Amino acid sequence: EYMQLWDPQWEPGKAPHEIARRPIGAIAIANSDAGASAYTHVAIDEAHRAISDLVDAT
Protein backbone atom coordinates (compact mmCIF):
# COMPACT_ATOMS: atom_id res chain seq x y z
CA GLU A 1 0.00 0.00 0.00
CA TYR A 2 1.08 3.53 -0.59
CA MET A 3 1.44 5.99 2.26
CA GLN A 4 -0.19 9.31 1.45
CA LEU A 5 2.21 11.25 3.66
CA TRP A 6 5.41 10.02 2.01
CA ASP A 7 4.67 8.47 -1.36
CA PRO A 8 4.24 10.70 -4.40
CA GLN A 9 0.91 11.10 -6.17
CA TRP A 10 1.17 9.53 -9.61
CA GLU A 11 -0.86 10.43 -12.66
CA PRO A 12 -3.48 7.82 -13.62
CA GLY A 13 -1.74 4.85 -15.23
CA LYS A 14 1.73 5.93 -14.04
CA ALA A 15 1.84 4.34 -10.58
CA PRO A 16 4.32 1.45 -10.25
CA HIS A 17 1.58 -1.12 -9.59
CA GLU A 18 -0.36 0.03 -12.67
CA ILE A 19 2.68 -0.18 -14.92
CA ALA A 20 3.68 -3.61 -13.57
CA ARG A 21 0.24 -5.17 -14.12
CA ARG A 22 0.02 -4.35 -17.82
CA PRO A 23 -0.26 -7.60 -19.78
CA ILE A 24 2.65 -8.64 -21.98
CA GLY A 25 1.42 -11.10 -24.58
CA ALA A 26 -0.30 -13.94 -22.73
CA ILE A 27 1.23 -12.96 -19.37
CA ALA A 28 -0.83 -10.98 -16.85
CA ILE A 29 0.09 -10.20 -13.25
CA ALA A 30 -2.56 -10.99 -10.65
CA ASN A 31 -1.85 -10.63 -6.95
CA SER A 32 -2.54 -8.20 -4.15
CA ASP A 33 0.53 -6.15 -5.08
CA ALA A 34 -1.01 -5.47 -8.49
CA GLY A 35 -3.76 -3.64 -6.62
CA ALA A 36 -1.36 -1.86 -4.24
CA SER A 37 -3.15 -3.33 -1.23
CA ALA A 38 -2.25 -6.39 0.83
CA TYR A 39 -5.70 -7.91 1.30
CA THR A 40 -7.29 -11.11 0.02
CA HIS A 41 -10.23 -9.39 -1.64
CA VAL A 42 -7.81 -7.22 -3.62
CA ALA A 43 -5.94 -10.31 -4.84
CA ILE A 44 -9.25 -11.83 -5.97
CA ASP A 45 -10.25 -8.60 -7.74
CA GLU A 46 -6.85 -8.46 -9.44
CA ALA A 47 -7.17 -12.08 -10.60
CA HIS A 48 -10.49 -11.18 -12.21
CA ARG A 49 -8.94 -8.10 -13.82
CA ALA A 50 -5.96 -10.07 -15.15
CA ILE A 51 -8.19 -12.70 -16.76
CA SER A 52 -10.37 -9.97 -18.24
CA ASP A 53 -7.27 -8.26 -19.65
CA LEU A 54 -6.22 -11.49 -21.36
CA VAL A 55 -9.70 -12.19 -22.72
CA ASP A 56 -10.03 -8.62 -24.01
CA ALA A 57 -6.62 -8.88 -25.71
CA THR A 58 -7.72 -11.85 -27.83
mmCIF file of the N, C-alpha and C atoms, coordinates in Angstrom:
data_MODEL
# 
_entry.id   MODEL 
# 
loop_
_atom_site.group_PDB 
_atom_site.id 
_atom_site.type_symbol 
_atom_site.label_atom_id 
_atom_site.label_alt_id 
_atom_site.label_comp_id 
_atom_site.label_asym_id 
_atom_site.label_entity_id 
_atom_site.label_seq_id 
_atom_site.pdbx_PDB_ins_code 
_atom_site.Cartn_x 
_atom_site.Cartn_y 
_atom_site.Cartn_z 
_atom_site.occupancy 
_atom_site.B_iso_or_equiv 
_atom_site.pdbx_formal_charge 
_atom_site.auth_seq_id 
_atom_site.auth_comp_id 
_atom_site.auth_asym_id 
_atom_site.auth_atom_id 
_atom_site.pdbx_PDB_model_num 
ATOM 1   N N  . GLU A 1 1  ? 0.832   -1.175  0.000   1.00 0.00 ? 1  GLU A N  1 
ATOM 2   C CA . GLU A 1 1  ? 0.000   0.000   0.000   1.00 0.00 ? 1  GLU A CA 1 
ATOM 3   C C  . GLU A 1 1  ? 0.878   1.239   0.000   1.00 0.00 ? 1  GLU A C  1 
ATOM 4   N N  . TYR A 1 2  ? 0.353   2.272   -0.575  1.00 0.00 ? 2  TYR A N  1 
ATOM 5   C CA . TYR A 1 2  ? 1.075   3.533   -0.588  1.00 0.00 ? 2  TYR A CA 1 
ATOM 6   C C  . TYR A 1 2  ? 0.704   4.347   0.641   1.00 0.00 ? 2  TYR A C  1 
ATOM 7   N N  . MET A 1 3  ? 1.644   5.130   1.107   1.00 0.00 ? 3  MET A N  1 
ATOM 8   C CA . MET A 1 3  ? 1.438   5.986   2.264   1.00 0.00 ? 3  MET A CA 1 
ATOM 9   C C  . MET A 1 3  ? 1.275   7.413   1.769   1.00 0.00 ? 3  MET A C  1 
ATOM 10  N N  . GLN A 1 4  ? 0.110   7.982   1.980   1.00 0.00 ? 4  GLN A N  1 
ATOM 11  C CA . GLN A 1 4  ? -0.188  9.311   1.453   1.00 0.00 ? 4  GLN A CA 1 
ATOM 12  C C  . GLN A 1 4  ? 0.783   10.382  1.941   1.00 0.00 ? 4  GLN A C  1 
ATOM 13  N N  . LEU A 1 5  ? 1.312   10.222  3.126   1.00 0.00 ? 5  LEU A N  1 
ATOM 14  C CA . LEU A 1 5  ? 2.207   11.245  3.664   1.00 0.00 ? 5  LEU A CA 1 
ATOM 15  C C  . LEU A 1 5  ? 3.571   11.262  2.987   1.00 0.00 ? 5  LEU A C  1 
ATOM 16  N N  . TRP A 1 6  ? 4.051   10.090  2.525   1.00 0.00 ? 6  TRP A N  1 
ATOM 17  C CA . TRP A 1 6  ? 5.409   10.017  2.014   1.00 0.00 ? 6  TRP A CA 1 
ATOM 18  C C  . TRP A 1 6  ? 5.512   9.651   0.542   1.00 0.00 ? 6  TRP A C  1 
ATOM 19  N N  . ASP A 1 7  ? 4.582   8.904   0.035   1.00 0.00 ? 7  ASP A N  1 
ATOM 20  C CA . ASP A 1 7  ? 4.670   8.472   -1.357  1.00 0.00 ? 7  ASP A CA 1 
ATOM 21  C C  . ASP A 1 7  ? 4.128   9.552   -2.287  1.00 0.00 ? 7  ASP A C  1 
ATOM 22  N N  . PRO A 1 8  ? 4.729   9.688   -3.456  1.00 0.00 ? 8  PRO A N  1 
ATOM 23  C CA . PRO A 1 8  ? 4.244   10.705  -4.398  1.00 0.00 ? 8  PRO A CA 1 
ATOM 24  C C  . PRO A 1 8  ? 2.878   10.333  -4.965  1.00 0.00 ? 8  PRO A C  1 
ATOM 25  N N  . GLN A 1 9  ? 2.184   11.322  -5.489  1.00 0.00 ? 9  GLN A N  1 
ATOM 26  C CA . GLN A 1 9  ? 0.912   11.099  -6.175  1.00 0.00 ? 9  GLN A CA 1 
ATOM 27  C C  . GLN A 1 9  ? 1.212   10.943  -7.659  1.00 0.00 ? 9  GLN A C  1 
ATOM 28  N N  . TRP A 1 10 ? 0.912   9.780   -8.202  1.00 0.00 ? 10 TRP A N  1 
ATOM 29  C CA . TRP A 1 10 ? 1.171   9.527   -9.606  1.00 0.00 ? 10 TRP A CA 1 
ATOM 30  C C  . TRP A 1 10 ? -0.041  9.879   -10.448 1.00 0.00 ? 10 TRP A C  1 
ATOM 31  N N  . GLU A 1 11 ? 0.225   10.211  -11.703 1.00 0.00 ? 11 GLU A N  1 
ATOM 32  C CA . GLU A 1 11 ? -0.857  10.426  -12.659 1.00 0.00 ? 11 GLU A CA 1 
ATOM 33  C C  . GLU A 1 11 ? -1.528  9.082   -12.916 1.00 0.00 ? 11 GLU A C  1 
ATOM 34  N N  . PRO A 1 12 ? -2.808  9.089   -13.322 1.00 0.00 ? 12 PRO A N  1 
ATOM 35  C CA . PRO A 1 12 ? -3.484  7.821   -13.624 1.00 0.00 ? 12 PRO A CA 1 
ATOM 36  C C  . PRO A 1 12 ? -2.694  7.008   -14.657 1.00 0.00 ? 12 PRO A C  1 
ATOM 37  N N  . GLY A 1 13 ? -2.464  5.742   -14.335 1.00 0.00 ? 13 GLY A N  1 
ATOM 38  C CA . GLY A 1 13 ? -1.735  4.849   -15.226 1.00 0.00 ? 13 GLY A CA 1 
ATOM 39  C C  . GLY A 1 13 ? -0.231  4.902   -15.070 1.00 0.00 ? 13 GLY A C  1 
ATOM 40  N N  . LYS A 1 14 ? 0.287   5.758   -14.210 1.00 0.00 ? 14 LYS A N  1 
ATOM 41  C CA . LYS A 1 14 ? 1.733   5.929   -14.040 1.00 0.00 ? 14 LYS A CA 1 
ATOM 42  C C  . LYS A 1 14 ? 2.272   5.360   -12.730 1.00 0.00 ? 14 LYS A C  1 
ATOM 43  N N  . ALA A 1 15 ? 1.392   4.905   -11.853 1.00 0.00 ? 15 ALA A N  1 
ATOM 44  C CA . ALA A 1 15 ? 1.840   4.338   -10.577 1.00 0.00 ? 15 ALA A CA 1 
ATOM 45  C C  . ALA A 1 15 ? 2.566   3.016   -10.836 1.00 0.00 ? 15 ALA A C  1 
ATOM 46  N N  . PRO A 1 16 ? 3.565   2.682   -10.024 1.00 0.00 ? 16 PRO A N  1 
ATOM 47  C CA . PRO A 1 16 ? 4.320   1.449   -10.248 1.00 0.00 ? 16 PRO A CA 1 
ATOM 48  C C  . PRO A 1 16 ? 3.451   0.199   -10.361 1.00 0.00 ? 16 PRO A C  1 
ATOM 49  N N  . HIS A 1 17 ? 2.420   0.078   -9.522  1.00 0.00 ? 17 HIS A N  1 
ATOM 50  C CA . HIS A 1 17 ? 1.584   -1.123  -9.585  1.00 0.00 ? 17 HIS A CA 1 
ATOM 51  C C  . HIS A 1 17 ? 0.744   -1.154  -10.862 1.00 0.00 ? 17 HIS A C  1 
ATOM 52  N N  . GLU A 1 18 ? 0.409   -0.003  -11.418 1.00 0.00 ? 18 GLU A N  1 
ATOM 53  C CA . GLU A 1 18 ? -0.361  0.034   -12.667 1.00 0.00 ? 18 GLU A CA 1 
ATOM 54  C C  . GLU A 1 18 ? 0.521   -0.321  -13.862 1.00 0.00 ? 18 GLU A C  1 
ATOM 55  N N  . ILE A 1 19 ? 1.745   0.147   -13.839 1.00 0.00 ? 19 ILE A N  1 
ATOM 56  C CA . ILE A 1 19 ? 2.681   -0.178  -14.921 1.00 0.00 ? 19 ILE A CA 1 
ATOM 57  C C  . ILE A 1 19 ? 3.014   -1.666  -14.896 1.00 0.00 ? 19 ILE A C  1 
ATOM 58  N N  . ALA A 1 20 ? 3.268   -2.212  -13.697 1.00 0.00 ? 20 ALA A N  1 
ATOM 59  C CA . ALA A 1 20 ? 3.677   -3.612  -13.568 1.00 0.00 ? 20 ALA A CA 1 
ATOM 60  C C  . ALA A 1 20 ? 2.579   -4.595  -13.934 1.00 0.00 ? 20 ALA A C  1 
ATOM 61  N N  . ARG A 1 21 ? 1.319   -4.210  -13.837 1.00 0.00 ? 21 ARG A N  1 
ATOM 62  C CA . ARG A 1 21 ? 0.240   -5.165  -14.118 1.00 0.00 ? 21 ARG A CA 1 
ATOM 63  C C  . ARG A 1 21 ? -0.234  -5.146  -15.563 1.00 0.00 ? 21 ARG A C  1 
ATOM 64  N N  . ARG A 1 22 ? 0.395   -4.351  -16.408 1.00 0.00 ? 22 ARG A N  1 
ATOM 65  C CA . ARG A 1 22 ? 0.020   -4.351  -17.823 1.00 0.00 ? 22 ARG A CA 1 
ATOM 66  C C  . ARG A 1 22 ? 0.380   -5.699  -18.439 1.00 0.00 ? 22 ARG A C  1 
ATOM 67  N N  . PRO A 1 23 ? -0.551  -6.305  -19.165 1.00 0.00 ? 23 PRO A N  1 
ATOM 68  C CA . PRO A 1 23 ? -0.260  -7.603  -19.781 1.00 0.00 ? 23 PRO A CA 1 
ATOM 69  C C  . PRO A 1 23 ? 0.833   -7.489  -20.839 1.00 0.00 ? 23 PRO A C  1 
ATOM 70  N N  . ILE A 1 24 ? 1.640   -8.525  -20.934 1.00 0.00 ? 24 ILE A N  1 
ATOM 71  C CA . ILE A 1 24 ? 2.647   -8.640  -21.982 1.00 0.00 ? 24 ILE A CA 1 
ATOM 72  C C  . ILE A 1 24 ? 2.367   -9.960  -22.678 1.00 0.00 ? 24 ILE A C  1 
ATOM 73  N N  . GLY A 1 25 ? 1.817   -9.884  -23.878 1.00 0.00 ? 25 GLY A N  1 
ATOM 74  C CA . GLY A 1 25 ? 1.423   -11.096 -24.583 1.00 0.00 ? 25 GLY A CA 1 
ATOM 75  C C  . GLY A 1 25 ? 0.372   -11.840 -23.782 1.00 0.00 ? 25 GLY A C  1 
ATOM 76  N N  . ALA A 1 26 ? 0.646   -13.118 -23.486 1.00 0.00 ? 26 ALA A N  1 
ATOM 77  C CA . ALA A 1 26 ? -0.298  -13.943 -22.730 1.00 0.00 ? 26 ALA A CA 1 
ATOM 78  C C  . ALA A 1 26 ? 0.052   -13.986 -21.242 1.00 0.00 ? 26 ALA A C  1 
ATOM 79  N N  . ILE A 1 27 ? 0.838   -13.013 -20.775 1.00 0.00 ? 27 ILE A N  1 
ATOM 80  C CA . ILE A 1 27 ? 1.226   -12.960 -19.365 1.00 0.00 ? 27 ILE A CA 1 
ATOM 81  C C  . ILE A 1 27 ? 0.537   -11.770 -18.712 1.00 0.00 ? 27 ILE A C  1 
ATOM 82  N N  . ALA A 1 28 ? -0.170  -12.039 -17.615 1.00 0.00 ? 28 ALA A N  1 
ATOM 83  C CA . ALA A 1 28 ? -0.825  -10.980 -16.850 1.00 0.00 ? 28 ALA A CA 1 
ATOM 84  C C  . ALA A 1 28 ? -0.531  -11.202 -15.368 1.00 0.00 ? 28 ALA A C  1 
ATOM 85  N N  . ILE A 1 29 ? -0.226  -10.135 -14.672 1.00 0.00 ? 29 ILE A N  1 
ATOM 86  C CA . ILE A 1 29 ? 0.092   -10.202 -13.247 1.00 0.00 ? 29 ILE A CA 1 
ATOM 87  C C  . ILE A 1 29 ? -1.198  -10.095 -12.435 1.00 0.00 ? 29 ILE A C  1 
ATOM 88  N N  . ALA A 1 30 ? -1.358  -11.005 -11.489 1.00 0.00 ? 30 ALA A N  1 
ATOM 89  C CA . ALA A 1 30 ? -2.564  -10.993 -10.649 1.00 0.00 ? 30 ALA A CA 1 
ATOM 90  C C  . ALA A 1 30 ? -2.183  -11.379 -9.228  1.00 0.00 ? 30 ALA A C  1 
ATOM 91  N N  . ASN A 1 31 ? -2.057  -10.393 -8.372  1.00 0.00 ? 31 ASN A N  1 
ATOM 92  C CA . ASN A 1 31 ? -1.849  -10.631 -6.945  1.00 0.00 ? 31 ASN A CA 1 
ATOM 93  C C  . ASN A 1 31 ? -2.222  -9.363  -6.194  1.00 0.00 ? 31 ASN A C  1 
ATOM 94  N N  . SER A 1 32 ? -2.134  -9.384  -4.903  1.00 0.00 ? 32 SER A N  1 
ATOM 95  C CA . SER A 1 32 ? -2.542  -8.195  -4.146  1.00 0.00 ? 32 SER A CA 1 
ATOM 96  C C  . SER A 1 32 ? -1.633  -7.008  -4.427  1.00 0.00 ? 32 SER A C  1 
ATOM 97  N N  . ASP A 1 33 ? -0.373  -7.256  -4.759  1.00 0.00 ? 33 ASP A N  1 
ATOM 98  C CA . ASP A 1 33 ? 0.531   -6.150  -5.083  1.00 0.00 ? 33 ASP A CA 1 
ATOM 99  C C  . ASP A 1 33 ? 0.097   -5.412  -6.345  1.00 0.00 ? 33 ASP A C  1 
ATOM 100 N N  . ALA A 1 34 ? -0.540  -6.112  -7.261  1.00 0.00 ? 34 ALA A N  1 
ATOM 101 C CA . ALA A 1 34 ? -1.014  -5.469  -8.487  1.00 0.00 ? 34 ALA A CA 1 
ATOM 102 C C  . ALA A 1 34 ? -2.125  -4.472  -8.195  1.00 0.00 ? 34 ALA A C  1 
ATOM 103 N N  . GLY A 1 35 ? -2.728  -4.576  -7.032  1.00 0.00 ? 35 GLY A N  1 
ATOM 104 C CA . GLY A 1 35 ? -3.759  -3.637  -6.617  1.00 0.00 ? 35 GLY A CA 1 
ATOM 105 C C  . GLY A 1 35 ? -3.272  -2.660  -5.565  1.00 0.00 ? 35 GLY A C  1 
ATOM 106 N N  . ALA A 1 36 ? -1.986  -2.744  -5.235  1.00 0.00 ? 36 ALA A N  1 
ATOM 107 C CA . ALA A 1 36 ? -1.357  -1.861  -4.242  1.00 0.00 ? 36 ALA A CA 1 
ATOM 108 C C  . ALA A 1 36 ? -2.047  -1.936  -2.882  1.00 0.00 ? 36 ALA A C  1 
ATOM 109 N N  . SER A 1 37 ? -2.490  -3.135  -2.519  1.00 0.00 ? 37 SER A N  1 
ATOM 110 C CA . SER A 1 37 ? -3.147  -3.329  -1.234  1.00 0.00 ? 37 SER A CA 1 
ATOM 111 C C  . SER A 1 37 ? -2.987  -4.792  -0.832  1.00 0.00 ? 37 SER A C  1 
ATOM 112 N N  . ALA A 1 38 ? -2.592  -5.031  0.391   1.00 0.00 ? 38 ALA A N  1 
ATOM 113 C CA . ALA A 1 38 ? -2.253  -6.387  0.828   1.00 0.00 ? 38 ALA A CA 1 
ATOM 114 C C  . ALA A 1 38 ? -3.427  -7.119  1.475   1.00 0.00 ? 38 ALA A C  1 
ATOM 115 N N  . TYR A 1 39 ? -4.521  -7.235  0.761   1.00 0.00 ? 39 TYR A N  1 
ATOM 116 C CA . TYR A 1 39 ? -5.701  -7.906  1.301   1.00 0.00 ? 39 TYR A CA 1 
ATOM 117 C C  . TYR A 1 39 ? -6.202  -8.958  0.318   1.00 0.00 ? 39 TYR A C  1 
ATOM 118 N N  . THR A 1 40 ? -6.819  -10.003 0.847   1.00 0.00 ? 40 THR A N  1 
ATOM 119 C CA . THR A 1 40 ? -7.292  -11.113 0.023   1.00 0.00 ? 40 THR A CA 1 
ATOM 120 C C  . THR A 1 40 ? -8.284  -10.665 -1.028  1.00 0.00 ? 40 THR A C  1 
ATOM 121 N N  . HIS A 1 41 ? -9.229  -9.812  -0.669  1.00 0.00 ? 41 HIS A N  1 
ATOM 122 C CA . HIS A 1 41 ? -10.233 -9.389  -1.645  1.00 0.00 ? 41 HIS A CA 1 
ATOM 123 C C  . HIS A 1 41 ? -9.603  -8.613  -2.800  1.00 0.00 ? 41 HIS A C  1 
ATOM 124 N N  . VAL A 1 42 ? -8.500  -7.936  -2.542  1.00 0.00 ? 42 VAL A N  1 
ATOM 125 C CA . VAL A 1 42 ? -7.807  -7.222  -3.616  1.00 0.00 ? 42 VAL A CA 1 
ATOM 126 C C  . VAL A 1 42 ? -7.144  -8.224  -4.555  1.00 0.00 ? 42 VAL A C  1 
ATOM 127 N N  . ALA A 1 43 ? -6.547  -9.276  -4.007  1.00 0.00 ? 43 ALA A N  1 
ATOM 128 C CA . ALA A 1 43 ? -5.940  -10.311 -4.840  1.00 0.00 ? 43 ALA A CA 1 
ATOM 129 C C  . ALA A 1 43 ? -6.988  -10.978 -5.725  1.00 0.00 ? 43 ALA A C  1 
ATOM 130 N N  . ILE A 1 44 ? -8.165  -11.225 -5.185  1.00 0.00 ? 44 ILE A N  1 
ATOM 131 C CA . ILE A 1 44 ? -9.252  -11.831 -5.968  1.00 0.00 ? 44 ILE A CA 1 
ATOM 132 C C  . ILE A 1 44 ? -9.703  -10.876 -7.063  1.00 0.00 ? 44 ILE A C  1 
ATOM 133 N N  . ASP A 1 45 ? -9.866  -9.603  -6.735  1.00 0.00 ? 45 ASP A N  1 
ATOM 134 C CA . ASP A 1 45 ? -10.247 -8.603  -7.742  1.00 0.00 ? 45 ASP A CA 1 
ATOM 135 C C  . ASP A 1 45 ? -9.190  -8.494  -8.840  1.00 0.00 ? 45 ASP A C  1 
ATOM 136 N N  . GLU A 1 46 ? -7.925  -8.554  -8.460  1.00 0.00 ? 46 GLU A N  1 
ATOM 137 C CA . GLU A 1 46 ? -6.847  -8.457  -9.445  1.00 0.00 ? 46 GLU A CA 1 
ATOM 138 C C  . GLU A 1 46 ? -6.786  -9.702  -10.326 1.00 0.00 ? 46 GLU A C  1 
ATOM 139 N N  . ALA A 1 47 ? -7.106  -10.867 -9.782  1.00 0.00 ? 47 ALA A N  1 
ATOM 140 C CA . ALA A 1 47 ? -7.173  -12.078 -10.604 1.00 0.00 ? 47 ALA A CA 1 
ATOM 141 C C  . ALA A 1 47 ? -8.259  -11.937 -11.658 1.00 0.00 ? 47 ALA A C  1 
ATOM 142 N N  . HIS A 1 48 ? -9.395  -11.415 -11.261 1.00 0.00 ? 48 HIS A N  1 
ATOM 143 C CA . HIS A 1 48 ? -10.493 -11.182 -12.208 1.00 0.00 ? 48 HIS A CA 1 
ATOM 144 C C  . HIS A 1 48 ? -10.067 -10.178 -13.277 1.00 0.00 ? 48 HIS A C  1 
ATOM 145 N N  . ARG A 1 49 ? -9.405  -9.108  -12.869 1.00 0.00 ? 49 ARG A N  1 
ATOM 146 C CA . ARG A 1 49 ? -8.939  -8.103  -13.815 1.00 0.00 ? 49 ARG A CA 1 
ATOM 147 C C  . ARG A 1 49 ? -7.927  -8.687  -14.796 1.00 0.00 ? 49 ARG A C  1 
ATOM 148 N N  . ALA A 1 50 ? -6.989  -9.490  -14.295 1.00 0.00 ? 50 ALA A N  1 
ATOM 149 C CA . ALA A 1 50 ? -5.958  -10.067 -15.154 1.00 0.00 ? 50 ALA A CA 1 
ATOM 150 C C  . ALA A 1 50 ? -6.564  -10.994 -16.203 1.00 0.00 ? 50 ALA A C  1 
ATOM 151 N N  . ILE A 1 51 ? -7.513  -11.826 -15.803 1.00 0.00 ? 51 ILE A N  1 
ATOM 152 C CA . ILE A 1 51 ? -8.185  -12.704 -16.764 1.00 0.00 ? 51 ILE A CA 1 
ATOM 153 C C  . ILE A 1 51 ? -8.957  -11.877 -17.782 1.00 0.00 ? 51 ILE A C  1 
ATOM 154 N N  . SER A 1 52 ? -9.632  -10.846 -17.323 1.00 0.00 ? 52 SER A N  1 
ATOM 155 C CA . SER A 1 52 ? -10.373 -9.971  -18.240 1.00 0.00 ? 52 SER A CA 1 
ATOM 156 C C  . SER A 1 52 ? -9.430  -9.295  -19.228 1.00 0.00 ? 52 SER A C  1 
ATOM 157 N N  . ASP A 1 53 ? -8.254  -8.869  -18.754 1.00 0.00 ? 53 ASP A N  1 
ATOM 158 C CA . ASP A 1 53 ? -7.265  -8.259  -19.645 1.00 0.00 ? 53 ASP A CA 1 
ATOM 159 C C  . ASP A 1 53 ? -6.850  -9.228  -20.739 1.00 0.00 ? 53 ASP A C  1 
ATOM 160 N N  . LEU A 1 54 ? -6.632  -10.491 -20.371 1.00 0.00 ? 54 LEU A N  1 
ATOM 161 C CA . LEU A 1 54 ? -6.215  -11.486 -21.360 1.00 0.00 ? 54 LEU A CA 1 
ATOM 162 C C  . LEU A 1 54 ? -7.333  -11.804 -22.343 1.00 0.00 ? 54 LEU A C  1 
ATOM 163 N N  . VAL A 1 55 ? -8.557  -11.903 -21.846 1.00 0.00 ? 55 VAL A N  1 
ATOM 164 C CA . VAL A 1 55 ? -9.700  -12.188 -22.720 1.00 0.00 ? 55 VAL A CA 1 
ATOM 165 C C  . VAL A 1 55 ? -9.925  -11.023 -23.680 1.00 0.00 ? 55 VAL A C  1 
ATOM 166 N N  . ASP A 1 56 ? -9.829  -9.796  -23.170 1.00 0.00 ? 56 ASP A N  1 
ATOM 167 C CA . ASP A 1 56 ? -10.026 -8.615  -24.013 1.00 0.00 ? 56 ASP A CA 1 
ATOM 168 C C  . ASP A 1 56 ? -8.940  -8.483  -25.072 1.00 0.00 ? 56 ASP A C  1 
ATOM 169 N N  . ALA A 1 57 ? -7.738  -8.988  -24.778 1.00 0.00 ? 57 ALA A N  1 
ATOM 170 C CA . ALA A 1 57 ? -6.619  -8.878  -25.713 1.00 0.00 ? 57 ALA A CA 1 
ATOM 171 C C  . ALA A 1 57 ? -6.738  -9.847  -26.882 1.00 0.00 ? 57 ALA A C  1 
ATOM 172 N N  . THR A 1 58 ? -7.600  -10.858 -26.748 1.00 0.00 ? 58 THR A N  1 
ATOM 173 C CA . THR A 1 58 ? -7.723  -11.846 -27.831 1.00 0.00 ? 58 THR A CA 1 
ATOM 174 C C  . THR A 1 58 ? -8.851  -11.513 -28.765 1.00 0.00 ? 58 THR A C  1 
# 
